[in-house]
Amino acid sequence: MKTKTRRILGLFLSMLLLVVPLLGCKEEKIQGNVNSDIAQKAQTAGGLTVHYLDVGQGNAILLQSEGQTMLIDGGARKSSSFVVSYLEKQKIEKLDYVLISHFDEDHLSGAVGALHKFPVGTLITPDYEADSNIFQSYKKIAEEKGYQAVHPKQGQEFSLGSAKFRIISPVSYGHEDENQDSVGIILENGEQKFFIGGDIGLESEKEILDSGVDIQADVMLMNHHGSHVSEEFFKKVSPSYSVISCGKDNKYGHPRADTMELLKKYDVPVFRTDLQGTILMYSDGQELTFEQEPCNDYTPGDRSGAEEDEDIQEFNNSNEQECDFVLNAHTKKIHKKDCSSVEQMSEENRSYYKGDINALLDAGYSACKNCNP
């Protein structure tokens, strides 16, 4: 579905081409209205305000509609005080929903800060536990406040003012890479839809596509801070606009070159928190309004300095044909070459090791429970 904004303003393309240079946008791709008073419209009947917060290398989104509020993730630890302060500036006293897409620190920490500060109506999380200090902090505050987290299933719907959101992932739990267990949603307000998928990757994408659920959206928050997304999945979403939440000059090389090439190939305007700061959008159910125009900067992150542990470099000493074990650099799991999990592992997470498994165990790797190497 294309937005009404795009249909109407298509009639005035020639006028836009004249004013775009004045707006300072790098390419002539603006189809929405630009308005600096979006944050004041949160209480408007039928309205939805979406704040993509600039939390550096992380993710946090504030939603407001007809007096109801929702926080999706909260960024990393160093952004926790910013997120709380931002909510306070919006005069928020209660969060009707807190949705934690998954328990990685760059999504969870700021949400823990919000749980400390604000009463929460419904807490939504994936159905797994993480082995981290920040997860223990989350469990402690949830227990202290008496919150019983809802672990949603695909297809469940929840209302938020004039809007509603529908769960699209995970289709099932138990992925080796916990990113694939991210709770993803389609947020709908009238004719307009927003895709928010946490850190899902190729494995979860395939499961979502195979499930046949509708994932089309007008605005797509690119998965995993602009990491890899399959072209098939991207075409199913078919966004009119994209948003990338990542940190400036981050050590992971986000956003990836192939993702930016995909956005450019399909001529999708892009907003970026690393270049533009916090991004605000307003939907009245028929038209989108932006606080600022898309930057349309398709430059990828620098992967030459992407973080790679020394032990990963040490143990990536073979190739696919001659190795004894295949390692998942993200989960630190050891697999046999014929393990089914290897097929689902992204290439960037694979290391090929030839040698004694005890050296891997001593370095903090653990054996896959399925193939028992």
N, C-alpha and C positions, 0 to 999 in steps of 0.2 A: 504494500500500500504506500502510495506517495502522499506526502502531506498536502493539505489544501494550499499551504503557503507556496510550495513549489509550483503548484498548478497555476495559481493566480499570478505570481510574480514572473512566471515564464512569459506572460504577455508583455511584460515590461523589461525584457532582457536588454533592449537597446539602452534604456535609461540606466540600468545597473552598470553597464559597461562604461558609462560616462562617469559614474560616481565612485566606482571601486577604487581608482587611483587615489581619490581623496581619503578613502577609508584606510589606506595603507596596507591592504591585503596583498599577499604575494601573487595570488592568481584570482581570476575573475570567476568566483564560485559561490558568491553569497546569495542564498535563496531565502533567508530569514530576516526578520526585523531586528535591529539593534536598539537596545533600550537600557539605560543606566539605572532604572528604578525597579528592576525585577524583584529584588528582595522584599520590596514593599507590597508585592502582589500576592503574597502567600495566603492571605485570608480571603481573596476574591472568590466568590461563588463559582464553582466549576473550574477553578484554577489549580495548577500544580507547579511548584517551583522546585527545580533540581539544582543542587549545588554540588559540583565536583570539586571537592576541597583539595587545595595544594598541600599535600602532606609529604612532599618529597617522594622517595622511592617507596611507595605504598599505595593504599587505596582507602578512600573515605568519601561517602556520599550522604548528603542530607536532603531529605524529601519533606516538603510541606504542602498540605492541601486542606483547605477549609478548616484550619485550626488543629489538624492532626499532623504529627511529625514522625519521621522514621530515620534512623541512622543505619547505613549499611557500611560495616567495617569502620576502622578508626585510625588507620595508619600505624606507623612504627612508634616505638617508645618516645622518641624525641619529638614527636608531633602530638602527643597526648594532651599536653597543656594547651596547645593551639586549638585542637578540636573542641575541648571543653569551653575555651574562651569564645570560639566562634559561635557555638550554640547559645551561649549566654548573651552574646550581642544580638542574636536573633530573638531574644526575649523568650527563649524556650524554657519552660518549667518542668515539662514532662515529655518523655519519648514514648509514643504509643507503640512503636516497634524498635527493637534493635536486632538487626540481622547480621550475624557474623558468618561470612561466606565460608571460611575455613580458618584453621587455627595457626597459620603462619604469623610470625611476630609483626610483619609489616601490614597486617590487616587487623590483628587482634588487640595490640597494645592500647591504641587510642580508644577502642571500644570498651576496654576494661576501665579506663579513666572515666568514660561517660557513665558506665554502670555505677561507679562510685558516686557520681555527682547528681544524676537525675533519676527519678522514679521511672520505671519501665513497665509498660502494659504487657507486651508479649516479647519474649526473647526467642529468636529463631537461630538455630545452629545446625551444622551437620552432625550426624550420629557416629562420632568416633572420638577418641581421646588422643591427645598429643603428649609426647614426652619432652616437655619444656617447662621452664620456670614460669613463663608468662601464662601458660595454660593452667598451671597450678594457682596463679593469682586470679585468673578468671573463675576457676571452680570455687575458690574461697569467697569471692565477692558475691557470686551467684547464690551460694549457700547462705551467706549472711543476710542477703536481701530476700531470700525465700523464693527465688525465681526457678521455675521448672521449665527448662528449655524445650521448645517444640522442635522436633526433628521432622521436617516436612517431606512429603512424598511428591513426586512429579504429578502435576495436575491440580494440586491444592491451590485455592484462591483465597486472598485476604483483601479486605477493603481498607482504603486509606483516603478519607475525605471523599472527594469526587472521583478519585482514582482507585485502581485495584492492581494487585500484582499476582502473577501466576507462577508457580514453581515449575521450572523446566529441567533442573538437575539437582542432585545426581539421579540418574535413572536407577542406579543401584550403588551400594557401598562396598568397601573392601578392596579398593584399588591400592596397589603398592605405593604409588605416588599420591599422597593425600591431596595434592592440588586437584586431582581428578574427582575428589569427593566434594568439591565446592558447591555450595547452594547457589544456583543461578536463577534469575527471574526475568520475566517480561512484565514491565510496568506499563499499564495502560491508563490513559486519560482521554476520554472521548475517542477521537479518531487517531490519536497519536500513541506510539509505543516506544519504549526505551528498553534496550537489551543490556543487562548487567549480569555477567557470568563469572565473577571472581577470577580464579587462576586456572580454569579448566584448560586442558590441552587436547591433543589429537585423540587420545583414548576416549575421553568423555564426550568430545565432539561427535565421534562416530556413534556412540551409544544414543546420544540425543537425536541424531539424524535417523538412526534405525528405528527409534521409537515413533517417529512420524509426527511429533508434536510441532505445533506452529511456533516458529521463532522469528518471524519477520518483525522488523522494528525500524522506526525512522531514525533513531539515534542509537549507535552501538558503542558502548564502552569496550574498547579492544581488550581481549582476554590477556591476562597475565602481563599487564603493563606494556602492551605492544609486542609481546613475544609471538611465536609462530601461531598462525591460524590457517586452517586448510581453506583452499579456494572454494571447495564445495560448501563448506559450512558458512563462509562469508557470503556467498551468493544466496543462501537460504535466508540469512538475516536481511540481506539487501538494504543496507542502511542508506539514508540520504545524508547523514552526518556521522562522524566518528569522533570519539574522545579517547585520548591516551593519558593515563595517570602514571607518571614516572618522575624520577628525580633528575635534576639537571646534572649532566656529566656522570650519571650513575655507573657503578663499577660492573654492572651486568650487561652493558651494551644495549639496553632497551631505549627506544623501540628497535626491533630487528629490521634489517634491510628488506627481507622478503615481505614482511608485513607492510612496510611503507610502499614498496613496489606494488603490492596488491591494491592499496588505497588509491595510489596514483593511476593504476591501470583502469580502475572503475570510476575514476574522477569523483571520488568521495571527499568532500571538504573535511579537514581535520582540525580539532582543537587539541592543545597539548598543555598540561599543567606545568611541565618543565620549562616551557617558553612563555606561557600566558598567566600562570598563577591559577587561583581559584576561578572556575568557569561556572557561570550561572545561566540557566535556561528557564523559560516560563512557557507553559502550555495552557491555553484556555480550552483545550479539547479540539480545536480546529486549526489554530495557527501556533507556530513556534516563535518565540521572541528571545533574542540573545543579548546579554549584557555587552558582549564584544563579538566582533566578527571572527570566523575561523582564521587561524594563522596560515593554514595550508602550507606548512613547512614539512616536506616529506623526507627530510634528512634523517637517516637512521642514527642510532647511538653508536659509539665507538667501541667495538668489541675487541680491539687489540689489547686493551688493558682489562678485559673481563676477568673477574675473580675466579681463580682456580687454585684450590688447595695444593700444597706441595706434595701431599701424599697421593692426590689424584694424578698429578704429573708423573710421579714415581711409578705408580701402578698401571699407567696407560702405556705399557711397554710391548704390546703385541698388536695383532690384527685379528679380524673376525675369523679367519680361517685357521690360524695357528694358536690362538689363545687357549688357555685352560678354563678361564672364567670370564664372564661379561659382568661388569660392575655398573651399577646405577650411581652416578656421581651425586645425584640429588638425595636419594634415600639411603645411600651407603649400603645397598644390598648386594650380595654375591649370588650370581646365577650360573647355572650350567648353560652352555651355548644353545641347547635345544629347549630351554625353558620358555613356556608360552609368554611369560612376562617380558622377555627380550623383544619379542615382536611388537609389543605395545609401548616400548620405551622409545622416547625421542632420541634421535641421533646425537643431539648435543649433550645428552646426559650419559651416553655410553662411554665406558672405558674398557679396553681389552687387556687382560692380564695373563701372563704366563709365569707360573711360579708356585710357591708354597702358600696354601690358603691360610696358614697360621699367621703369616705376615700381614694379611688383610685383616684378620680378626684382631690382631694386636694393634692395628691402626684405627680400630673403631668400626670396621665394617661388620655386618652380621649376615648370616646365611639366609637365603630365601627359604621360607617354610614349605613352598610348593615343590621345589626341585631338590632340596637338601643336598647342595653340592659338597 
